[in-house]
Amino acid sequence: MIVKIENTFICDNSNECEKGCFFLKTSQNEKFLNQALEKKAKIISIDECKKFLNIDENIKIIGITGTNGKTTTAGAIYSILLDLGFKCALMGTRGSFINDKNITPKGLTTAPILQTLELLSLASKEKCEFLIMEVSSHALVQNRIEGLEFKAKIFTNITQDHLDFHKDFQNYQAAKESFFTDECMKFINKDAKAIKFNVKGAFTYGVENPSYYHIKAYALKNGIEAVVNFGKESFMIDSSLVGLFNLYNLLAASACVNELVKPNLKELERAISNFGGIEGRMQIVAKDVIVDFAHTPDGIEKVLDALKYRDLIVVFGAGGNRDKTKRPLMAKIAKHYAKKLIITSDNPRFEEPMDIINDILSGIEKDENVFVECDRKEAIKKALEFKNKDEFVVILGKGDETYQEIKGVKYPFNDKEVVLEILKEGK
């Protein structure tokens, strides 16, 4: 990556170096220092890079990590703070934003540090007071947040994911725990699987277990209504979002905002209500048709459990070249909730789609309510044809992704657009 500055540029890849440029030394690329020096680049540290980019060190960085809920929780904090009158930047799975303006497209959950510093530089020019960012377990292991000082950190939950990278759950958990060893403000979900964290600066939140930010009462029939108690005070969550998992996301977001800026609670309630959710997360794309990004056993269970009051036709697959052990587990959960189950392709990457589908099928007994359709568009079409007026179609795994990755090529594909196209053709 290259960031242009006056008369030259900063890069983090020694292959991009040329005489007079600056090479940002990180723990990821320091083994390439000699190559950068051979090309007559000047080596700079992250602190020096911040000065070159005129980054305002007063910008408060909020980091969210967890298996599920990062994107919605980050989006909620961003939306609430903007509604309360603060200038903010946001970085994550959906790209980066400054004050409601999209700056970069979708990419890694957590960008390399130079990309984050570039956004901080832009945020400084726009007088932002906050940067909210998703922090992945990969980024924690690879130290992609090196040199960043966080004002607040949030732990959403931890369930099985990314074992292709971490090798086992213990390594995955250790990666998440490494984020919570310092003394900054942190918000820990007391109802999730317990993790180790530094208790200094920690606030807990929860629905079931005793916690500082605690849900006293809630209803999920029409969106979300809940009473949040903290200390001797309370506020309401009244939201159009669906499901218990979104109550946790909103609770974490509102607790974090409340501690950081101490807003008027009536204004906080109004800002929470104004958050309409994230594209591709429990998104109603047509009448009784929902698209969601869920691609882990826990994620799928949370989405389908939130919709269990309806008969469900579920479409899902699994990504190629990723954790294979979760495939049969996802199938078991989907079959438990689905009236009809259509197993299809997701992003097969360099695996054969039918090999992935067979891994999924190994978790369940195939019966007359389980269908296999390798072509994702045809699978979605089949679900819409099956649907009667009392049923919900739930399409899982890709959310608002705009491509399908096959053999190293990203072909245009968006679940929402496919649904709308099929419905239009059927008229």
N, C-alpha and C positions, 0 to 999 in steps of 0.2 A: 504494500500500500504506500501511496505517496501523498503527502500533505504539502502544498505549495506555501512558501513564505517568501518574503522579499528577496528577489534575485537568485533564489535557490529552492531547495525542497528538503523535507524530512522523510525518510523511508525506514521501514523495518525489515526489508528484504535485501540481503547483500547483492543479489542479482540485479537490483534496480539502482545500485550505487553508481555514482560518477564523481569525478573530481569536484571538490568544493561542496558537495551535498552533506547533509547530516544523517548519520545512521543512529537510530534510536536503539540503544542497548537494552534488551530485556532478558529475563531468565530463559525465555523461549529461543532467542536467537543468538545468545552470546557465543555459541560455538562457531559462529560465522564472522566473528569480529575481524579475524585476520584477512578474510576475503574483502571485507569492507575497507580495511586499511590499505590493502594492495591497490584498491581503486581510488585511493586518495580521499576517502570520505572522512569527515570529522565525527568522532564518536561522542554522543551525548546521552546523559541519563534521563530518566523520566522527569525528575525535578527540573532539569535544564530545559527539557522539551515544553513543560508547562509554562516556563517563562517566555520562551520563544513564541508560544501560541497565545500569550496574554490571557491565560486562564485565571478566572476569579476564584481564588481559593476559598471564598466564603460560600460558594454554591454547596448546598447540603445534598449529599448523595444518599439515596435510599436504595438498598439492595434487597431483592426478594429471591429466595431459593426454596426448592421443594419439588417433589415429583410432579404434582398437579397444582394448578391454581396460580402459577406465577404471572401469566399474561393478564388474567382478569384482575388479580389483586393490584398489579402495577398500573393497569389501565384505570382502575377505580381511584387509586391515590392521585394519579395525574388529573383525572376529571374533577375530583373533589377539590383539589388545591386550586385548579384553574377557576372553578366556580366560586371559590372563596376569595378570588382576586389576586392570586399569586402567579408569577411567571414561572413556567416549568418546561423541562425537557424530559423526554421519555425514550428509553432504548430497550429493545427486546425482539422477540420472535417476529413481530409485525413490522419491524424497521425502526427508524428513529423519527421523533417529532419534536418540534419546539413551538410552544404556544398554539397548538392545533394545526400547525403546518407540517406536512410530511416532508422530511429532509432526505431520508434514504429508504430504499425498498426493503422488503423482508430479507433476512439473512440469518446468521447464527443467533442463537438465543443471547449469547454474550459475545460481543465483538472483540477482536484483538485490541490491545490497549491503545495503539496509535489511533484507531478509529474512534474509540471512546474519548481520547484527548481532543480529537478534531471536533467532536460534537460538543465537548465542554467549552472549547474555544468559541464555537458559534453561539452556544448558550450564554457565554459571558458577554458577547456583543449585544445579545438581546436582553441583557440584564436579568437573566433567569436566577431565581432563588433556590430552585430544586432541580436535581436530576434523579429520576426514578429509573432503575434498571433491573432487568431480570438477570439472575446469576445462576448459570448452569453448573452441574457437577463436573462436566468436562473442563469448564473455565476455571474452576477451583483447583483441579489437579494440575492444569497447565499454567496456572498463575496468570490468567488473562486480566485479572483485576489488580495486578501489581501496581503499587504506587498510589492507589486510590484510598482516600480516607472516607469512611462511611459515617454518616450521622445516625442512621437507623438501619436495622436489618430485620427481615421477617422470615420466619420458618413456617411454611404452609403445611407440609406433611411429607412422609416418605414411605413409598411402596416400591415394588419391584420395577426397575427400568434400567436401561443402559448397561446391562450385565455383559454385553459384548465388549464394552470398553473397560468396565471396572473389574471384570472377572467374577466377583462375588458380591453379595449384598453387604458384607462387612466393609469392603473397600468403598462401596457406594456411600454407605452411611458415614464412614470416616471422612469422605470428601465433603459432605454436607456439614458435618460437625466442625470442620476446620474453619468454617466461615464465622463461627460463633464463639471464638476463644477470646476476643478482645473485650473491652469494657464499654463499648458504645451502646446506645439505646437499642434494644432488641425485643422482638415480639414473637413469642413461642406458643404454638398451638398445643394446648395441654391435652387435647383429645386425640392427637396423632400419636403414632409410635414414638416413644421417648427417645430423645437424642441428648448427648452431653452438650452443655453450653455454660458459658461464664454467667453466673447469676447477677453479677454487677451490671446494672443498667437494664436488667431484663423485666419485661412485663409479660404476663401470660394471658391468653385468651381462650375461650372455649364455650361449649354448649353443655356438655355432659359433666365434665370434671370441674372442681373448684378452680377458679382462675380470677385474675384481677379484672379483666374485661369479660364479664360473664353474661350469657343470654338468660334472662330471667323467665321469659315466655316468648313463644314464637308460633306463627302459623304459616303454612306453605301452600295453602290451597289456591290462592290468587296472587301469584308472585311471592314476595317475602314480606312478612310483618314481624318485627321482633323488638323487644325491650332489652337494651344493653345497660347493665349496672356496672359502675366502676367507682370505687371508693364510696362516697355517700351520694353520688350523682347518677343520673341516667339519661339516655337519649334513645330515640326510636330509629329503627331501620325500616323504611317503607319503600320497597323496590319492585320493579316489574320483572326482575330476574327470577329464574326458576331454580328450585332445588336447594337441599340442605347444604351441598358443597358451596353454592354461591353465598349462602349465609355466612359460612366461614370466611370466604374471600372478602365480603363486605365488612365483616367484623374486624378482620386483620387490618384492612385499609383504613377504616374509620378510627380504630384505636391508634394507629400510627399517626394519622393526621391530627387527632386530638392531642396527643402528647407533644407533637412537634410545634404546633402553632396555637394551641389553646383557643380554638374559635368559640364564638357564641354558639351554644348547642343547637339553637333553632336554625341557625344558618348552616351548621353541619348537617342537620337532618335534611334540609332542603337540598343541599349539594349531593348527599347520598342518593336521594330520590331521583335526581336529574341524571344519574349515571345509567345509561341504557344498555350497557353490556359491550361485548367485544365481537366484532365480525368473526364468524366461524366458530363461536363458542355458544352452544345451545341457541343457535340462530334459526328463527322461523323464516324459511326462505319461500314458502308457499303455504297454503292452508293445510295444516296438520302435517307439514314436512319440516323436519329439523336437521340441520347440519352441525356436527360438532367435531372438534379436533381430537377427542379421546382416542388414545392409541396404547393404553396400558390396561392391565386387568382392573386396577383400582379406578382409573378414569372412566372406563366403560361402565363399571358397576355404579358409580356415582350418577352418571347421566341417565342410565336406564332405570335406576331406582327412583330418580326424581320424576320419571314419566310412567311409573308402574300402574297408575290409575287408568291408563289407556291400553288397548290392545296394540302391540308394537310389531311392526315389520322392520327388522334391523338389517342394514347392509354394512358389512365391514370386511377389511382384509388386514394384512400386516406388512410393514415395511421390510424390504429385503436388506441383507447384510447388516442386520441388527439383532438384538437379543432374541434368539429362537425359543428360549424356554418359556417366554410369555405367550406364545401363540396358542397352545392348547388351553391355557388358563383363560385367555380372552374368549375362546369359543364356549367354554363351560358357562361363563357368566352371561354371555350374549344369549345362549340357548335357554338359560333359566328364565330370562325376562321376555324373550321374543315369542310371539305367536307364530311368526314365520321368520326364518333366518336365511339371508342370502350372503354367501361367502364369496368374496371377489378379490380383485387385485388392488393394492394400495400403490406404493412406490416400490416396485420389485427390484429396482437398481440392477445389480448384476446377478441376481438369482433368477431361476425360472419360476414364473408365477404359480404354476401348478405344484411345484415343490413346496412353496410357501403355503398354498391352500391345503395341501396334504398334511403339513405340520399342524395347521389350525384344526383340521378335521380329526386329528388323532386325539383331541381332547373331548370328543362327543360321540354319541351314537347317531349315525345319520338316519333320519326317518323322513316321512312324507312332508314334513314342515321345514326341512333343511335343503337348500338349493345351492348349487355351485354355478357361478357364471364368471368366467375369467375376465371378460371385458367389463370394465367398471361402468361404462356408460350403459351397456345392456343390462347390467345388474340393477342400476338405478331405475331404468325403464321398467324392468320386471316388477320391482317393488311398487312403483306407481300404478302399474296395471293391476297388481294384486289388491291394492288398497280399496277398502270400502269406506263409507262415510264415518264409521265409528273407530277407524284405525289411524294410528300415527306411523309415518315412515321416518325412521331415524338413520341417518347416513353418517357413519363414524370414520375417523382416522385422519382426514385431510383438512377439515375445517375450511379456512379461507385460502389454502394453498392454490396457486394458479397454474400448477404444472403436475405432470406425472412423470417420474424419473424412471426410464427404462434403458438399460445398457449404456449408461453414461449420458444419455440425451434427455433433456427436460422438454417434454411435449406439453403444449397448452392444455390445461384441464382444470376446471373449477367446479366442484360439486354443485354449488348454487346455480351457476350458469347452465350446467347440464340439466338440472331439474327444470329450470324455466324454459329451456329449449324444448325438452320432451313434452312439457305441458302445452306449450304453444303449438307444437306439431300435432298434438292429439285433439286440438279443438276443431 
